[in-house]
Structure formats: structure tokens, C-alpha cells
């Protein structure tokens, strides 16, 4: 396999991804909001604002605004068990956990229909590989 073959396959993949991306548009939560809370979704544990900002590579003010919006929508809450107000963690609500379960089912359905039955685990591995490939 040479570089040309890989580029050709990547172009085909991009076209296919563009077609299915509209199926992944979420009414209640934006992609940028999902990006901020992705660590919580992935690990299931709470994160501080600073940790979320670091993981998403954005400033803390952006995370603060995003979390405030998600709180209004009922998707996250502050974990008061973490001690002082400055040390609280952001956690998912039951509404958000249900949303995540539903979206994972959508992703799996799209994967089955569009990508030959690739599992969620395989998609996660592919995501890690892509992240590594585009890292600066």
C-alpha cells in the first residue's frame, strides 16, 4: 500500500462522513458543548473547570460559559461533595447520561449501516489514531 492509495481511501471516507454527519447533529447539545464534556462522558467521573479547559484545549472562560449553558439545559451539575465552591467537579445529570446512551446507539446504527458494522470500540481506536495523526 502506498501513500496514494491511502489518500484515495481517506477522500472516500471524508465523502461518506460528510453524508452521515447530519445524522449526528444534536438538537439539545452543540458539538462544542460535547467537546467540553467529552472527558466526563468518557470516564464517567467529575472534572473541574480547569481540567475540562485543559483537555479541550480552550480557555477556562469558554468552559465556564459552556457549563453554565449545559446547567440551564439540565445536562450537567456541580458536585457539591467536592468541598469548597472553588473545588467542585462538573458531573453529568441523569438526563445527560440518557442522552449519551441514545447517541451511542445512533452512532452504532450509523456505523452498521455506513461503515460495515464497525464497533464503537473500533471507532474509538480510530479516533485515537486520527488524533495522533493530526497532533501538531
CNS distance restraints for C-alpha pairs under 8 A (distance, minus, plus):
assign (resid   1 and name CA) (resid   5 and name CA) 6.30 0.50 0.50
assign (resid   1 and name CA) (resid   6 and name CA) 7.39 0.50 0.50
assign (resid   2 and name CA) (resid   6 and name CA) 6.67 0.50 0.50
assign (resid   3 and name CA) (resid   7 and name CA) 6.18 0.50 0.50
assign (resid   4 and name CA) (resid   8 and name CA) 6.15 0.50 0.50
assign (resid   5 and name CA) (resid   9 and name CA) 6.24 0.50 0.50
assign (resid   6 and name CA) (resid  10 and name CA) 6.09 0.50 0.50
assign (resid   7 and name CA) (resid  11 and name CA) 6.18 0.50 0.50
assign (resid   8 and name CA) (resid  12 and name CA) 6.42 0.50 0.50
assign (resid   9 and name CA) (resid  13 and name CA) 6.14 0.50 0.50
assign (resid  10 and name CA) (resid  14 and name CA) 6.10 0.50 0.50
assign (resid  11 and name CA) (resid  15 and name CA) 6.39 0.50 0.50
assign (resid  12 and name CA) (resid  16 and name CA) 6.32 0.50 0.50
assign (resid  13 and name CA) (resid  17 and name CA) 6.03 0.50 0.50
assign (resid  14 and name CA) (resid  18 and name CA) 6.11 0.50 0.50
assign (resid  15 and name CA) (resid  19 and name CA) 6.49 0.50 0.50
assign (resid  16 and name CA) (resid  20 and name CA) 6.50 0.50 0.50
assign (resid  16 and name CA) (resid 114 and name CA) 7.79 0.50 0.50
assign (resid  17 and name CA) (resid  21 and name CA) 5.77 0.50 0.50
assign (resid  18 and name CA) (resid  22 and name CA) 7.49 0.50 0.50
assign (resid  20 and name CA) (resid  24 and name CA) 7.19 0.50 0.50
assign (resid  20 and name CA) (resid 110 and name CA) 7.34 0.50 0.50
assign (resid  20 and name CA) (resid 114 and name CA) 7.86 0.50 0.50
assign (resid  21 and name CA) (resid  25 and name CA) 6.90 0.50 0.50
assign (resid  24 and name CA) (resid 103 and name CA) 7.95 0.50 0.50
assign (resid  24 and name CA) (resid 106 and name CA) 7.62 0.50 0.50
assign (resid  24 and name CA) (resid 107 and name CA) 7.53 0.50 0.50
assign (resid  25 and name CA) (resid  30 and name CA) 7.88 0.50 0.50
assign (resid  25 and name CA) (resid  31 and name CA) 7.93 0.50 0.50
assign (resid  26 and name CA) (resid  30 and name CA) 6.42 0.50 0.50
assign (resid  26 and name CA) (resid  31 and name CA) 7.79 0.50 0.50
assign (resid  28 and name CA) (resid  73 and name CA) 7.79 0.50 0.50
assign (resid  29 and name CA) (resid  33 and name CA) 6.21 0.50 0.50
assign (resid  29 and name CA) (resid  34 and name CA) 6.74 0.50 0.50
assign (resid  29 and name CA) (resid  70 and name CA) 7.84 0.50 0.50
assign (resid  30 and name CA) (resid  34 and name CA) 6.29 0.50 0.50
assign (resid  31 and name CA) (resid  35 and name CA) 6.13 0.50 0.50
assign (resid  32 and name CA) (resid  36 and name CA) 6.48 0.50 0.50
assign (resid  33 and name CA) (resid  37 and name CA) 6.52 0.50 0.50
assign (resid  33 and name CA) (resid  66 and name CA) 6.12 0.50 0.50
assign (resid  33 and name CA) (resid  67 and name CA) 7.96 0.50 0.50
assign (resid  33 and name CA) (resid  70 and name CA) 7.59 0.50 0.50
assign (resid  34 and name CA) (resid  38 and name CA) 5.63 0.50 0.50
assign (resid  35 and name CA) (resid  56 and name CA) 6.55 0.50 0.50
assign (resid  36 and name CA) (resid  52 and name CA) 6.16 0.50 0.50
assign (resid  36 and name CA) (resid  53 and name CA) 7.34 0.50 0.50
assign (resid  36 and name CA) (resid  55 and name CA) 7.99 0.50 0.50
assign (resid  36 and name CA) (resid  56 and name CA) 5.83 0.50 0.50
assign (resid  36 and name CA) (resid  63 and name CA) 6.74 0.50 0.50
assign (resid  36 and name CA) (resid  66 and name CA) 7.57 0.50 0.50
assign (resid  37 and name CA) (resid  41 and name CA) 6.37 0.50 0.50
assign (resid  37 and name CA) (resid  52 and name CA) 7.15 0.50 0.50
assign (resid  38 and name CA) (resid  42 and name CA) 5.97 0.50 0.50
assign (resid  39 and name CA) (resid  43 and name CA) 5.96 0.50 0.50
assign (resid  39 and name CA) (resid  44 and name CA) 7.76 0.50 0.50
assign (resid  39 and name CA) (resid  47 and name CA) 7.79 0.50 0.50
assign (resid  39 and name CA) (resid  52 and name CA) 7.27 0.50 0.50
assign (resid  39 and name CA) (resid  55 and name CA) 7.49 0.50 0.50
assign (resid  40 and name CA) (resid  44 and name CA) 5.09 0.50 0.50
assign (resid  40 and name CA) (resid  45 and name CA) 5.56 0.50 0.50
assign (resid  40 and name CA) (resid  46 and name CA) 5.97 0.50 0.50
assign (resid  40 and name CA) (resid  47 and name CA) 6.70 0.50 0.50
assign (resid  40 and name CA) (resid  91 and name CA) 6.75 0.50 0.50
assign (resid  40 and name CA) (resid  92 and name CA) 7.11 0.50 0.50
assign (resid  41 and name CA) (resid  45 and name CA) 7.96 0.50 0.50
assign (resid  41 and name CA) (resid  92 and name CA) 7.67 0.50 0.50
assign (resid  41 and name CA) (resid  97 and name CA) 7.97 0.50 0.50
assign (resid  41 and name CA) (resid 100 and name CA) 7.46 0.50 0.50
assign (resid  44 and name CA) (resid  92 and name CA) 7.99 0.50 0.50
assign (resid  45 and name CA) (resid  91 and name CA) 6.74 0.50 0.50
assign (resid  46 and name CA) (resid  79 and name CA) 7.60 0.50 0.50
assign (resid  46 and name CA) (resid  89 and name CA) 5.02 0.50 0.50
assign (resid  46 and name CA) (resid  90 and name CA) 5.09 0.50 0.50
assign (resid  46 and name CA) (resid  91 and name CA) 4.66 0.50 0.50
assign (resid  46 and name CA) (resid  92 and name CA) 7.79 0.50 0.50
assign (resid  47 and name CA) (resid  51 and name CA) 5.95 0.50 0.50
assign (resid  47 and name CA) (resid  52 and name CA) 6.32 0.50 0.50
assign (resid  47 and name CA) (resid  89 and name CA) 4.82 0.50 0.50
assign (resid  47 and name CA) (resid  90 and name CA) 5.31 0.50 0.50
assign (resid  47 and name CA) (resid  91 and name CA) 7.04 0.50 0.50
assign (resid  48 and name CA) (resid  52 and name CA) 6.29 0.50 0.50
assign (resid  48 and name CA) (resid  87 and name CA) 7.11 0.50 0.50
assign (resid  48 and name CA) (resid  88 and name CA) 6.36 0.50 0.50
assign (resid  48 and name CA) (resid  89 and name CA) 4.56 0.50 0.50
assign (resid  48 and name CA) (resid  90 and name CA) 6.00 0.50 0.50
assign (resid  49 and name CA) (resid  53 and name CA) 6.12 0.50 0.50
assign (resid  49 and name CA) (resid  60 and name CA) 6.45 0.50 0.50
assign (resid  49 and name CA) (resid  63 and name CA) 6.41 0.50 0.50
assign (resid  49 and name CA) (resid  64 and name CA) 6.78 0.50 0.50
assign (resid  49 and name CA) (resid  89 and name CA) 7.37 0.50 0.50
assign (resid  49 and name CA) (resid  90 and name CA) 7.29 0.50 0.50
assign (resid  50 and name CA) (resid  54 and name CA) 6.12 0.50 0.50
assign (resid  50 and name CA) (resid  60 and name CA) 6.05 0.50 0.50
assign (resid  51 and name CA) (resid  55 and name CA) 6.13 0.50 0.50
assign (resid  52 and name CA) (resid  56 and name CA) 6.01 0.50 0.50
assign (resid  52 and name CA) (resid  63 and name CA) 7.03 0.50 0.50
assign (resid  53 and name CA) (resid  57 and name CA) 5.69 0.50 0.50
assign (resid  53 and name CA) (resid  58 and name CA) 5.10 0.50 0.50
assign (resid  53 and name CA) (resid  59 and name CA) 5.63 0.50 0.50
assign (resid  53 and name CA) (resid  60 and name CA) 5.30 0.50 0.50
assign (resid  53 and name CA) (resid  62 and name CA) 7.91 0.50 0.50
assign (resid  53 and name CA) (resid  63 and name CA) 5.95 0.50 0.50
assign (resid  54 and name CA) (resid  58 and name CA) 6.65 0.50 0.50
assign (resid  54 and name CA) (resid  59 and name CA) 7.76 0.50 0.50
assign (resid  58 and name CA) (resid  62 and name CA) 6.72 0.50 0.50
assign (resid  58 and name CA) (resid  63 and name CA) 7.31 0.50 0.50
assign (resid  59 and name CA) (resid  63 and name CA) 6.68 0.50 0.50
assign (resid  60 and name CA) (resid  64 and name CA) 6.05 0.50 0.50
assign (resid  61 and name CA) (resid  65 and name CA) 6.27 0.50 0.50
assign (resid  62 and name CA) (resid  66 and name CA) 6.10 0.50 0.50
assign (resid  63 and name CA) (resid  67 and name CA) 5.95 0.50 0.50
assign (resid  64 and name CA) (resid  68 and name CA) 6.14 0.50 0.50
assign (resid  65 and name CA) (resid  69 and name CA) 6.29 0.50 0.50
assign (resid  66 and name CA) (resid  70 and name CA) 6.20 0.50 0.50
assign (resid  67 and name CA) (resid  71 and name CA) 5.97 0.50 0.50
assign (resid  67 and name CA) (resid  76 and name CA) 7.16 0.50 0.50
assign (resid  68 and name CA) (resid  72 and name CA) 6.37 0.50 0.50
assign (resid  69 and name CA) (resid  73 and name CA) 6.45 0.50 0.50
assign (resid  70 and name CA) (resid  74 and name CA) 6.18 0.50 0.50
assign (resid  70 and name CA) (resid  75 and name CA) 5.27 0.50 0.50
assign (resid  70 and name CA) (resid  76 and name CA) 5.84 0.50 0.50
assign (resid  71 and name CA) (resid  75 and name CA) 5.77 0.50 0.50
assign (resid  71 and name CA) (resid  76 and name CA) 5.10 0.50 0.50
assign (resid  71 and name CA) (resid  77 and name CA) 5.91 0.50 0.50
assign (resid  74 and name CA) (resid  93 and name CA) 6.87 0.50 0.50
assign (resid  74 and name CA) (resid  95 and name CA) 6.84 0.50 0.50
assign (resid  74 and name CA) (resid  96 and name CA) 7.55 0.50 0.50
assign (resid  75 and name CA) (resid  92 and name CA) 5.95 0.50 0.50
assign (resid  75 and name CA) (resid  93 and name CA) 5.35 0.50 0.50
assign (resid  75 and name CA) (resid  94 and name CA) 7.74 0.50 0.50
assign (resid  75 and name CA) (resid  95 and name CA) 5.98 0.50 0.50
assign (resid  75 and name CA) (resid  96 and name CA) 4.69 0.50 0.50
assign (resid  76 and name CA) (resid  90 and name CA) 6.48 0.50 0.50
assign (resid  76 and name CA) (resid  91 and name CA) 5.50 0.50 0.50
assign (resid  76 and name CA) (resid  92 and name CA) 4.46 0.50 0.50
assign (resid  76 and name CA) (resid  93 and name CA) 5.19 0.50 0.50
assign (resid  76 and name CA) (resid  96 and name CA) 7.04 0.50 0.50
assign (resid  77 and name CA) (resid  90 and name CA) 5.73 0.50 0.50
assign (resid  77 and name CA) (resid  91 and name CA) 5.53 0.50 0.50
assign (resid  77 and name CA) (resid  92 and name CA) 6.38 0.50 0.50
assign (resid  77 and name CA) (resid  93 and name CA) 6.45 0.50 0.50
assign (resid  78 and name CA) (resid  88 and name CA) 6.11 0.50 0.50
assign (resid  78 and name CA) (resid  89 and name CA) 5.68 0.50 0.50
assign (resid  78 and name CA) (resid  90 and name CA) 4.73 0.50 0.50
assign (resid  78 and name CA) (resid  91 and name CA) 6.22 0.50 0.50
assign (resid  79 and name CA) (resid  88 and name CA) 5.56 0.50 0.50
assign (resid  79 and name CA) (resid  89 and name CA) 5.15 0.50 0.50
assign (resid  79 and name CA) (resid  90 and name CA) 6.01 0.50 0.50
assign (resid  79 and name CA) (resid  91 and name CA) 6.39 0.50 0.50
assign (resid  80 and name CA) (resid  84 and name CA) 7.96 0.50 0.50
assign (resid  80 and name CA) (resid  85 and name CA) 7.57 0.50 0.50
assign (resid  80 and name CA) (resid  88 and name CA) 6.04 0.50 0.50
assign (resid  80 and name CA) (resid  89 and name CA) 7.72 0.50 0.50
assign (resid  81 and name CA) (resid  88 and name CA) 7.40 0.50 0.50
assign (resid  82 and name CA) (resid  87 and name CA) 6.01 0.50 0.50
assign (resid  82 and name CA) (resid  88 and name CA) 4.92 0.50 0.50
assign (resid  82 and name CA) (resid  89 and name CA) 6.53 0.50 0.50
assign (resid  83 and name CA) (resid  87 and name CA) 6.08 0.50 0.50
assign (resid  83 and name CA) (resid  88 and name CA) 6.49 0.50 0.50
assign (resid  84 and name CA) (resid  88 and name CA) 6.72 0.50 0.50
assign (resid  92 and name CA) (resid  96 and name CA) 5.68 0.50 0.50
assign (resid  92 and name CA) (resid  97 and name CA) 6.46 0.50 0.50
assign (resid  93 and name CA) (resid  97 and name CA) 6.34 0.50 0.50
assign (resid  94 and name CA) (resid  98 and name CA) 6.20 0.50 0.50
assign (resid  95 and name CA) (resid  99 and name CA) 6.23 0.50 0.50
assign (resid  96 and name CA) (resid 100 and name CA) 6.13 0.50 0.50
assign (resid  97 and name CA) (resid 101 and name CA) 6.31 0.50 0.50
assign (resid  98 and name CA) (resid 102 and name CA) 6.22 0.50 0.50
assign (resid  99 and name CA) (resid 103 and name CA) 6.13 0.50 0.50
assign (resid 100 and name CA) (resid 104 and name CA) 6.07 0.50 0.50
assign (resid 101 and name CA) (resid 105 and name CA) 6.38 0.50 0.50
assign (resid 102 and name CA) (resid 106 and name CA) 6.40 0.50 0.50
assign (resid 103 and name CA) (resid 107 and name CA) 6.14 0.50 0.50
assign (resid 104 and name CA) (resid 108 and name CA) 6.13 0.50 0.50
assign (resid 104 and name CA) (resid 120 and name CA) 7.91 0.50 0.50
assign (resid 105 and name CA) (resid 109 and name CA) 6.14 0.50 0.50
assign (resid 106 and name CA) (resid 110 and name CA) 6.14 0.50 0.50
assign (resid 107 and name CA) (resid 111 and name CA) 5.99 0.50 0.50
assign (resid 107 and name CA) (resid 120 and name CA) 7.63 0.50 0.50
assign (resid 108 and name CA) (resid 112 and name CA) 6.08 0.50 0.50
assign (resid 108 and name CA) (resid 117 and name CA) 7.94 0.50 0.50
assign (resid 108 and name CA) (resid 118 and name CA) 7.87 0.50 0.50
assign (resid 108 and name CA) (resid 119 and name CA) 6.79 0.50 0.50
assign (resid 108 and name CA) (resid 120 and name CA) 6.31 0.50 0.50
assign (resid 109 and name CA) (resid 113 and name CA) 6.15 0.50 0.50
assign (resid 110 and name CA) (resid 114 and name CA) 5.64 0.50 0.50
assign (resid 110 and name CA) (resid 115 and name CA) 7.43 0.50 0.50
assign (resid 111 and name CA) (resid 115 and name CA) 4.88 0.50 0.50
assign (resid 111 and name CA) (resid 116 and name CA) 6.71 0.50 0.50
assign (resid 111 and name CA) (resid 117 and name CA) 5.56 0.50 0.50
assign (resid 111 and name CA) (resid 118 and name CA) 5.65 0.50 0.50
assign (resid 111 and name CA) (resid 119 and name CA) 7.19 0.50 0.50
assign (resid 112 and name CA) (resid 116 and name CA) 5.46 0.50 0.50
assign (resid 112 and name CA) (resid 117 and name CA) 3.81 0.50 0.50
assign (resid 112 and name CA) (resid 118 and name CA) 6.35 0.50 0.50
assign (resid 112 and name CA) (resid 119 and name CA) 7.95 0.50 0.50
assign (resid 113 and name CA) (resid 117 and name CA) 6.91 0.50 0.50
assign (resid 118 and name CA) (resid 122 and name CA) 6.11 0.50 0.50
assign (resid 118 and name CA) (resid 123 and name CA) 6.78 0.50 0.50
assign (resid 119 and name CA) (resid 123 and name CA) 6.31 0.50 0.50
assign (resid 120 and name CA) (resid 124 and name CA) 6.17 0.50 0.50
assign (resid 121 and name CA) (resid 125 and name CA) 6.29 0.50 0.50
assign (resid 122 and name CA) (resid 126 and name CA) 6.11 0.50 0.50
assign (resid 123 and name CA) (resid 127 and name CA) 6.05 0.50 0.50
assign (resid 124 and name CA) (resid 128 and name CA) 6.30 0.50 0.50
assign (resid 125 and name CA) (resid 129 and name CA) 6.26 0.50 0.50
assign (resid 126 and name CA) (resid 130 and name CA) 6.11 0.50 0.50
assign (resid 127 and name CA) (resid 131 and name CA) 6.06 0.50 0.50
assign (resid 128 and name CA) (resid 132 and name CA) 6.19 0.50 0.50
assign (resid 129 and name CA) (resid 133 and name CA) 6.14 0.50 0.50
assign (resid 130 and name CA) (resid 134 and name CA) 6.20 0.50 0.50
assign (resid 131 and name CA) (resid 135 and name CA) 6.02 0.50 0.50
